[in-house]
Amino acid sequence: MAKTRTEKIDSLLIEIEQLENKRKQLMQAQKQQERKDRTKRLCRRAGLLESLLPDTIPLTEEQFKIFLEKTMLTDQSRRLLDEMTAQNAATAAPQTAKTAVQANTSPVAKTAHAAQESREDEGTDEGAAQG
């Protein structure tokens, strides 16, 4: 028995609703996984920090925040972080290029040099905003 146009439309609307619900479920699962990954990362890094600096354990949250601000926001620590970030970008660029060649597309990842320049520009802007 052939379906009428109205029945076909109704069938498609039901299918659209089902697909939309499936999309929502997948997005929720992705967000939940991202939260789990973040929590795991934060716990690992905080544990590492406490193991390297056990004297920070008795500090209050405010004292710990001040300690981090004063030690991590120095020029030396900023340069070190920039270098490490640039290294990560440099190693990610060849991997992205390899993947792009396999997919027959062009690479879109920043090069280490471009990433370094953008961070320097941001630092200049921040310094002008603070000064």
VMD Tcl script that builds the backbone (N, CA, C; Angstrom):
set m [mol new atoms 393]
animate dup $m
set s [atomselect $m all]
$s set {name element resname resid chain x y z} {
  {N N MET 1 A 0.853 -1.181 0.000}
  {CA C MET 1 A 0.000 0.000 0.000}
  {C C MET 1 A 0.894 1.238 0.000}
  {N N ALA 2 A 0.658 2.130 -0.881}
  {CA C ALA 2 A 1.483 3.333 -1.027}
  {C C ALA 2 A 1.123 4.350 0.046}
  {N N LYS 3 A 2.169 5.017 0.529}
  {CA C LYS 3 A 1.960 6.053 1.538}
  {C C LYS 3 A 1.522 7.347 0.862}
  {N N THR 4 A 0.673 8.047 1.567}
  {CA C THR 4 A 0.292 9.360 1.054}
  {C C THR 4 A 1.400 10.349 1.398}
  {N N ARG 5 A 1.335 11.500 0.789}
  {CA C ARG 5 A 2.345 12.518 1.075}
  {C C ARG 5 A 2.326 12.920 2.551}
  {N N THR 6 A 1.175 13.014 3.110}
  {CA C THR 6 A 1.061 13.377 4.530}
  {C C THR 6 A 1.722 12.330 5.402}
  {N N GLU 7 A 1.529 11.072 5.089}
  {CA C GLU 7 A 2.167 9.999 5.853}
  {C C GLU 7 A 3.677 10.051 5.702}
  {N N LYS 8 A 4.163 10.347 4.482}
  {CA C LYS 8 A 5.601 10.465 4.268}
  {C C LYS 8 A 6.173 11.635 5.065}
  {N N ILE 9 A 5.471 12.742 5.072}
  {CA C ILE 9 A 5.915 13.916 5.841}
  {C C ILE 9 A 5.963 13.581 7.326}
  {N N ASP 10 A 4.921 12.938 7.813}
  {CA C ASP 10 A 4.880 12.545 9.225}
  {C C ASP 10 A 6.022 11.593 9.562}
  {N N SER 11 A 6.291 10.660 8.653}
  {CA C SER 11 A 7.384 9.712 8.861}
  {C C SER 11 A 8.728 10.442 8.923}
  {N N LEU 12 A 8.925 11.401 8.032}
  {CA C LEU 12 A 10.160 12.177 8.033}
  {C C LEU 12 A 10.290 13.044 9.285}
  {N N LEU 13 A 9.189 13.604 9.737}
  {CA C LEU 13 A 9.223 14.418 10.964}
  {C C LEU 13 A 9.606 13.571 12.177}
  {N N ILE 14 A 9.106 12.368 12.219}
  {CA C ILE 14 A 9.464 11.449 13.307}
  {C C ILE 14 A 10.942 11.101 13.230}
  {N N GLU 15 A 11.427 10.840 12.017}
  {CA C GLU 15 A 12.834 10.516 11.832}
  {C C GLU 15 A 13.724 11.705 12.229}
  {N N ILE 16 A 13.310 12.909 11.850}
  {CA C ILE 16 A 14.060 14.108 12.225}
  {C C ILE 16 A 14.120 14.239 13.738}
  {N N GLU 17 A 13.009 14.024 14.400}
  {CA C GLU 17 A 12.954 14.114 15.867}
  {C C GLU 17 A 13.878 13.071 16.508}
  {N N GLN 18 A 13.875 11.872 15.970}
  {CA C GLN 18 A 14.742 10.820 16.495}
  {C C GLN 18 A 16.211 11.176 16.302}
  {N N LEU 19 A 16.546 11.686 15.140}
  {CA C LEU 19 A 17.930 12.083 14.879}
  {C C LEU 19 A 18.358 13.240 15.781}
  {N N GLU 20 A 17.460 14.172 16.010}
  {CA C GLU 20 A 17.760 15.297 16.896}
  {C C GLU 20 A 18.000 14.806 18.324}
  {N N ASN 21 A 17.202 13.867 18.770}
  {CA C ASN 21 A 17.404 13.298 20.114}
  {C C ASN 21 A 18.735 12.556 20.197}
  {N N LYS 22 A 19.078 11.831 19.141}
  {CA C LYS 22 A 20.354 11.112 19.098}
  {C C LYS 22 A 21.517 12.109 19.151}
  {N N ARG 23 A 21.394 13.223 18.421}
  {CA C ARG 23 A 22.418 14.264 18.433}
  {C C ARG 23 A 22.576 14.837 19.837}
  {N N LYS 24 A 21.474 15.103 20.508}
  {CA C LYS 24 A 21.530 15.636 21.875}
  {C C LYS 24 A 22.212 14.648 22.821}
  {N N GLN 25 A 21.894 13.367 22.677}
  {CA C GLN 25 A 22.520 12.345 23.518}
  {C C GLN 25 A 24.024 12.298 23.284}
  {N N LEU 26 A 24.434 12.350 22.024}
  {CA C LEU 26 A 25.865 12.319 21.706}
  {C C LEU 26 A 26.580 13.555 22.240}
  {N N MET 27 A 25.944 14.707 22.147}
  {CA C MET 27 A 26.546 15.933 22.666}
  {C C MET 27 A 26.684 15.874 24.188}
  {N N GLN 28 A 25.671 15.341 24.862}
  {CA C GLN 28 A 25.743 15.185 26.315}
  {C C GLN 28 A 26.868 14.233 26.703}
  {N N ALA 29 A 27.000 13.143 25.977}
  {CA C ALA 29 A 28.066 12.183 26.260}
  {C C ALA 29 A 29.428 12.818 26.039}
  {N N GLN 30 A 29.557 13.625 24.989}
  {CA C GLN 30 A 30.821 14.302 24.717}
  {C C GLN 30 A 31.157 15.291 25.833}
  {N N LYS 31 A 30.190 16.074 26.266}
  {CA C LYS 31 A 30.419 17.032 27.355}
  {C C LYS 31 A 30.793 16.310 28.641}
  {N N GLN 32 A 30.130 15.201 28.917}
  {CA C GLN 32 A 30.437 14.427 30.116}
  {C C GLN 32 A 31.864 13.888 30.050}
  {N N GLN 33 A 32.289 13.397 28.888}
  {CA C GLN 33 A 33.649 12.896 28.734}
  {C C GLN 33 A 34.662 14.018 28.902}
  {N N GLU 34 A 34.359 15.188 28.355}
  {CA C GLU 34 A 35.253 16.341 28.504}
  {C C GLU 34 A 35.397 16.734 29.975}
  {N N ARG 35 A 34.284 16.697 30.724}
  {CA C ARG 35 A 34.342 17.011 32.165}
  {C C ARG 35 A 35.188 15.987 32.912}
  {N N LYS 36 A 35.015 14.703 32.568}
  {CA C LYS 36 A 35.805 13.653 33.214}
  {C C LYS 36 A 37.289 13.830 32.914}
  {N N ASP 37 A 37.606 14.130 31.658}
  {CA C ASP 37 A 39.005 14.337 31.265}
  {C C ASP 37 A 39.598 15.530 32.005}
  {N N ARG 38 A 38.826 16.607 32.119}
  {CA C ARG 38 A 39.308 17.809 32.818}
  {C C ARG 38 A 39.549 17.509 34.292}
  {N N THR 39 A 38.617 16.823 34.922}
  {CA C THR 39 A 38.767 16.482 36.335}
  {C C THR 39 A 40.008 15.623 36.548}
  {N N LYS 40 A 40.192 14.647 35.682}
  {CA C LYS 40 A 41.364 13.768 35.788}
  {C C LYS 40 A 42.655 14.574 35.633}
  {N N ARG 41 A 42.671 15.473 34.635}
  {CA C ARG 41 A 43.850 16.304 34.398}
  {C C ARG 41 A 44.134 17.212 35.599}
  {N N LEU 42 A 43.100 17.846 36.139}
  {CA C LEU 42 A 43.282 18.729 37.282}
  {C C LEU 42 A 43.796 17.970 38.504}
  {N N CYS 43 A 43.278 16.794 38.741}
  {CA C CYS 43 A 43.735 15.994 39.884}
  {C C CYS 43 A 45.183 15.571 39.713}
  {N N ARG 44 A 45.535 15.133 38.504}
  {CA C ARG 44 A 46.925 14.728 38.261}
  {C C ARG 44 A 47.885 15.894 38.450}
  {N N ARG 45 A 47.533 17.033 37.879}
  {CA C ARG 45 A 48.430 18.188 37.952}
  {C C ARG 45 A 48.529 18.731 39.369}
  {N N ALA 46 A 47.435 18.769 40.088}
  {CA C ALA 46 A 47.478 19.236 41.476}
  {C C ALA 46 A 48.297 18.267 42.325}
  {N N GLY 47 A 48.148 16.987 42.092}
  {CA C GLY 47 A 48.940 15.995 42.815}
  {C C GLY 47 A 50.420 16.135 42.513}
  {N N LEU 48 A 50.734 16.385 41.266}
  {CA C LEU 48 A 52.125 16.588 40.877}
  {C C LEU 48 A 52.696 17.830 41.560}
  {N N LEU 49 A 51.910 18.886 41.580}
  {CA C LEU 49 A 52.358 20.126 42.225}
  {C C LEU 49 A 52.605 19.896 43.717}
  {N N GLU 50 A 51.703 19.223 44.383}
  {CA C GLU 50 A 51.885 18.946 45.810}
  {C C GLU 50 A 53.072 18.026 46.060}
  {N N SER 51 A 53.320 17.094 45.157}
  {CA C SER 51 A 54.460 16.202 45.361}
  {C C SER 51 A 55.781 16.949 45.180}
  {N N LEU 52 A 55.809 17.927 44.263}
  {CA C LEU 52 A 57.023 18.705 44.042}
  {C C LEU 52 A 57.201 19.820 45.079}
  {N N LEU 53 A 56.098 20.339 45.581}
  {CA C LEU 53 A 56.135 21.435 46.555}
  {C C LEU 53 A 55.263 21.103 47.763}
  {N N PRO 54 A 55.693 20.162 48.594}
  {CA C PRO 54 A 54.844 19.750 49.720}
  {C C PRO 54 A 54.599 20.878 50.729}
  {N N ASP 55 A 55.446 21.907 50.730}
  {CA C ASP 55 A 55.243 23.021 51.652}
  {C C ASP 55 A 53.993 23.835 51.314}
  {N N THR 56 A 53.419 23.648 50.126}
  {CA C THR 56 A 52.208 24.387 49.760}
  {C C THR 56 A 50.945 23.751 50.331}
  {N N ILE 57 A 51.031 22.544 50.835}
  {CA C ILE 57 A 49.847 21.829 51.324}
  {C C ILE 57 A 49.123 22.585 52.438}
  {N N PRO 58 A 49.828 23.115 53.448}
  {CA C PRO 58 A 49.098 23.794 54.524}
  {C C PRO 58 A 48.585 25.197 54.161}
  {N N LEU 59 A 48.905 25.711 52.999}
  {CA C LEU 59 A 48.456 27.048 52.618}
  {C C LEU 59 A 46.939 27.088 52.422}
  {N N THR 60 A 46.360 28.251 52.709}
  {CA C THR 60 A 44.938 28.440 52.409}
  {C C THR 60 A 44.789 28.591 50.900}
  {N N GLU 61 A 43.557 28.535 50.417}
  {CA C GLU 61 A 43.310 28.693 48.978}
  {C C GLU 61 A 43.838 30.049 48.496}
  {N N GLU 62 A 43.593 31.101 49.279}
  {CA C GLU 62 A 44.046 32.441 48.896}
  {C C GLU 62 A 45.568 32.524 48.877}
  {N N GLN 63 A 46.219 31.957 49.884}
  {CA C GLN 63 A 47.681 31.959 49.928}
  {C C GLN 63 A 48.262 31.179 48.746}
  {N N PHE 64 A 47.650 30.055 48.453}
  {CA C PHE 64 A 48.116 29.233 47.334}
  {C C PHE 64 A 47.956 29.986 46.012}
  {N N LYS 65 A 46.831 30.688 45.864}
  {CA C LYS 65 A 46.590 31.472 44.660}
  {C C LYS 65 A 47.655 32.563 44.521}
  {N N ILE 66 A 47.950 33.256 45.595}
  {CA C ILE 66 A 48.970 34.304 45.564}
  {C C ILE 66 A 50.328 33.707 45.219}
  {N N PHE 67 A 50.658 32.559 45.816}
  {CA C PHE 67 A 51.921 31.882 45.518}
  {C C PHE 67 A 52.023 31.580 44.023}
  {N N LEU 68 A 50.965 31.011 43.462}
  {CA C LEU 68 A 50.979 30.676 42.038}
  {C C LEU 68 A 51.106 31.929 41.177}
  {N N GLU 69 A 50.357 32.951 41.518}
  {CA C GLU 69 A 50.421 34.186 40.741}
  {C C GLU 69 A 51.827 34.769 40.744}
  {N N LYS 70 A 52.454 34.809 41.906}
  {CA C LYS 70 A 53.779 35.418 42.012}
  {C C LYS 70 A 54.867 34.568 41.378}
  {N N THR 71 A 54.708 33.269 41.360}
  {CA C THR 71 A 55.749 32.415 40.780}
  {C C THR 71 A 55.507 32.130 39.306}
  {N N MET 72 A 54.278 32.004 38.912}
  {CA C MET 72 A 53.985 31.604 37.539}
  {C C MET 72 A 53.861 32.774 36.574}
  {N N LEU 73 A 53.630 33.954 37.065}
  {CA C LEU 73 A 53.447 35.086 36.172}
  {C C LEU 73 A 54.719 35.918 36.008}
  {N N THR 74 A 55.862 35.310 36.263}
  {CA C THR 74 A 57.127 35.995 36.050}
  {C C THR 74 A 57.503 35.901 34.581}
  {N N ASP 75 A 58.407 36.775 34.145}
  {CA C ASP 75 A 58.863 36.736 32.754}
  {C C ASP 75 A 59.524 35.405 32.426}
  {N N GLN 76 A 60.303 34.891 33.373}
  {CA C GLN 76 A 61.011 33.626 33.135}
  {C C GLN 76 A 60.023 32.479 32.932}
  {N N SER 77 A 59.009 32.380 33.792}
  {CA C SER 77 A 58.055 31.283 33.647}
  {C C SER 77 A 57.226 31.459 32.374}
  {N N ARG 78 A 56.930 32.707 32.005}
  {CA C ARG 78 A 56.182 32.966 30.775}
  {C C ARG 78 A 56.987 32.527 29.545}
  {N N ARG 79 A 58.286 32.856 29.536}
  {CA C ARG 79 A 59.148 32.445 28.422}
  {C C ARG 79 A 59.220 30.919 28.338}
  {N N LEU 80 A 59.368 30.268 29.483}
  {CA C LEU 80 A 59.444 28.806 29.501}
  {C C LEU 80 A 58.153 28.199 28.952}
  {N N LEU 81 A 57.032 28.715 29.391}
  {CA C LEU 81 A 55.743 28.211 28.907}
  {C C LEU 81 A 55.604 28.452 27.407}
  {N N ASP 82 A 56.010 29.625 26.948}
  {CA C ASP 82 A 55.948 29.923 25.516}
  {C C ASP 82 A 56.812 28.961 24.712}
  {N N GLU 83 A 58.011 28.671 25.219}
  {CA C GLU 83 A 58.901 27.733 24.527}
  {C C GLU 83 A 58.267 26.351 24.440}
  {N N MET 84 A 57.695 25.905 25.552}
  {CA C MET 84 A 57.082 24.569 25.567}
  {C C MET 84 A 55.867 24.522 24.639}
  {N N THR 85 A 55.089 25.581 24.637}
  {CA C THR 85 A 53.927 25.647 23.760}
  {C C THR 85 A 54.356 25.640 22.300}
  {N N ALA 86 A 55.428 26.382 22.001}
  {CA C ALA 86 A 55.945 26.410 20.631}
  {C C ALA 86 A 56.445 25.031 20.218}
  {N N GLN 87 A 57.092 24.324 21.147}
  {CA C GLN 87 A 57.554 22.970 20.842}
  {C C GLN 87 A 56.369 22.064 20.535}
  {N N ASN 88 A 55.312 22.190 21.319}
  {CA C ASN 88 A 54.112 21.386 21.072}
  {C C ASN 88 A 53.517 21.712 19.713}
  {N N ALA 89 A 53.489 22.991 19.367}
  {CA C ALA 89 A 52.956 23.400 18.066}
  {C C ALA 89 A 53.830 22.872 16.941}
  {N N ALA 90 A 55.145 22.883 17.163}
  {CA C ALA 90 A 56.068 22.405 16.130}
  {C C ALA 90 A 55.902 20.908 15.905}
  {N N THR 91 A 55.675 20.152 16.964}
  {CA C THR 91 A 55.501 18.707 16.790}
  {C C THR 91 A 54.114 18.387 16.264}
  {N N ALA 92 A 53.129 19.244 16.570}
  {CA C ALA 92 A 51.770 19.010 16.079}
  {C C ALA 92 A 51.663 19.336 14.597}
  {N N ALA 93 A 52.437 20.315 14.117}
  {CA C ALA 93 A 52.352 20.721 12.708}
  {C C ALA 93 A 52.724 19.587 11.756}
  {N N PRO 94 A 53.829 18.868 11.971}
  {CA C PRO 94 A 54.126 17.753 11.051}
  {C C PRO 94 A 53.062 16.663 11.100}
  {N N GLN 95 A 52.505 16.411 12.259}
  {CA C GLN 95 A 51.461 15.393 12.359}
  {C C GLN 95 A 50.228 15.841 11.587}
  {N N THR 96 A 49.879 17.130 11.712}
  {CA C THR 96 A 48.730 17.658 10.994}
  {C C THR 96 A 48.979 17.618 9.495}
  {N N ALA 97 A 50.205 17.950 9.073}
  {CA C ALA 97 A 50.538 17.915 7.653}
  {C C ALA 97 A 50.439 16.492 7.114}
  {N N LYS 98 A 50.920 15.525 7.892}
  {CA C LYS 98 A 50.858 14.130 7.466}
  {C C LYS 98 A 49.399 13.687 7.318}
  {N N THR 99 A 48.581 14.059 8.279}
  {CA C THR 99 A 47.161 13.719 8.228}
  {C C THR 99 A 46.506 14.396 7.038}
  {N N ALA 100 A 46.892 15.656 6.775}
  {CA C ALA 100 A 46.302 16.388 5.660}
  {C C ALA 100 A 46.668 15.745 4.329}
  {N N VAL 101 A 47.898 15.279 4.202}
  {CA C VAL 101 A 48.312 14.625 2.966}
  {C C VAL 101 A 47.496 13.354 2.766}
  {N N GLN 102 A 47.286 12.623 3.852}
  {CA C GLN 102 A 46.504 11.395 3.746}
  {C C GLN 102 A 45.063 11.702 3.359}
  {N N ALA 103 A 44.541 12.832 3.881}
  {CA C ALA 103 A 43.154 13.207 3.593}
  {C C ALA 103 A 43.047 14.039 2.319}
  {N N ASN 104 A 44.208 14.374 1.721}
  {CA C ASN 104 A 44.265 15.155 0.491}
  {C C ASN 104 A 43.745 16.568 0.695}
  {N N THR 105 A 44.056 17.147 1.885}
  {CA C THR 105 A 43.690 18.526 2.182}
  {C C THR 105 A 44.922 19.262 2.641}
  {N N SER 106 A 44.818 20.570 2.780}
  {CA C SER 106 A 45.976 21.342 3.233}
  {C C SER 106 A 45.980 21.456 4.748}
  {N N PRO 107 A 47.182 21.529 5.361}
  {CA C PRO 107 A 47.264 21.648 6.812}
  {C C PRO 107 A 46.811 23.019 7.275}
  {N N VAL 108 A 46.150 23.071 8.457}
  {CA C VAL 108 A 45.658 24.336 8.980}
  {C C VAL 108 A 46.254 24.665 10.335}
  {N N ALA 109 A 47.134 23.840 10.833}
  {CA C ALA 109 A 47.715 24.087 12.151}
  {C C ALA 109 A 48.698 25.237 12.089}
  {N N LYS 110 A 48.803 25.979 13.187}
  {CA C LYS 110 A 49.778 27.059 13.282}
  {C C LYS 110 A 51.172 26.463 13.342}
  {N N THR 111 A 52.099 27.154 12.759}
  {CA C THR 111 A 53.483 26.750 12.932}
  {C C THR 111 A 53.961 27.273 14.266}
  {N N ALA 112 A 55.063 26.763 14.739}
  {CA C ALA 112 A 55.611 27.214 16.015}
  {C C ALA 112 A 55.924 28.696 15.957}
  {N N HIS 113 A 56.454 29.148 14.813}
  {CA C HIS 113 A 56.806 30.554 14.671}
  {C C HIS 113 A 55.555 31.434 14.745}
  {N N ALA 114 A 54.502 31.044 14.051}
  {CA C ALA 114 A 53.271 31.822 14.063}
  {C C ALA 114 A 52.648 31.827 15.451}
  {N N ALA 115 A 52.698 30.692 16.130}
  {CA C ALA 115 A 52.156 30.621 17.485}
  {C C ALA 115 A 52.944 31.530 18.415}
  {N N GLN 116 A 54.276 31.532 18.266}
  {CA C GLN 116 A 55.122 32.381 19.100}
  {C C GLN 116 A 54.807 33.852 18.846}
  {N N GLU 117 A 54.669 34.237 17.566}
  {CA C GLU 117 A 54.375 35.625 17.235}
  {C C GLU 117 A 53.041 36.061 17.807}
  {N N SER 118 A 52.032 35.202 17.732}
  {CA C SER 118 A 50.717 35.583 18.251}
  {C C SER 118 A 50.762 35.759 19.760}
  {N N ARG 119 A 51.550 34.922 20.444}
  {CA C ARG 119 A 51.674 35.080 21.896}
  {C C ARG 119 A 52.407 36.372 22.226}
  {N N GLU 120 A 53.415 36.714 21.437}
  {CA C GLU 120 A 54.150 37.951 21.669}
  {C C GLU 120 A 53.226 39.144 21.456}
  {N N ASP 121 A 52.380 39.078 20.431}
  {CA C ASP 121 A 51.428 40.157 20.190}
  {C C ASP 121 A 50.461 40.296 21.351}
  {N N GLU 122 A 49.990 39.180 21.869}
  {CA C GLU 122 A 49.083 39.216 23.016}
  {C C GLU 122 A 49.773 39.808 24.223}
  {N N GLY 123 A 51.022 39.449 24.449}
  {CA C GLY 123 A 51.775 39.985 25.571}
  {C C GLY 123 A 51.952 41.478 25.444}
  {N N THR 124 A 52.164 41.989 24.223}
  {CA C THR 124 A 52.295 43.417 23.989}
  {C C THR 124 A 51.001 44.102 24.303}
  {N N ASP 125 A 49.880 43.535 23.852}
  {CA C ASP 125 A 48.581 44.115 24.125}
  {C C ASP 125 A 48.276 44.132 25.611}
  {N N GLU 126 A 48.611 43.042 26.293}
  {CA C GLU 126 A 48.371 42.965 27.734}
  {C C GLU 126 A 49.206 43.988 28.472}
  {N N GLY 127 A 50.460 44.136 28.060}
  {CA C GLY 127 A 51.338 45.097 28.713}
  {C C GLY 127 A 50.820 46.512 28.513}
  {N N ALA 128 A 50.307 46.831 27.307}
  {CA C ALA 128 A 49.771 48.163 27.049}
  {C C ALA 128 A 48.509 48.392 27.849}
  {N N ALA 129 A 47.700 47.346 28.020}
  {CA C ALA 129 A 46.464 47.477 28.780}
  {C C ALA 129 A 46.751 47.671 30.259}
  {N N GLN 130 A 47.802 47.023 30.740}
  {CA C GLN 130 A 48.135 47.153 32.163}
  {C C GLN 130 A 48.838 48.459 32.446}
  {N N GLY 131 A 49.636 48.977 31.490}
  {CA C GLY 131 A 50.443 50.173 31.673}
  {C C GLY 131 A 49.706 51.415 31.450}
}
mol reanalyze $m
mol bondsrecalc $m
mol representation Tube
mol addrep $m
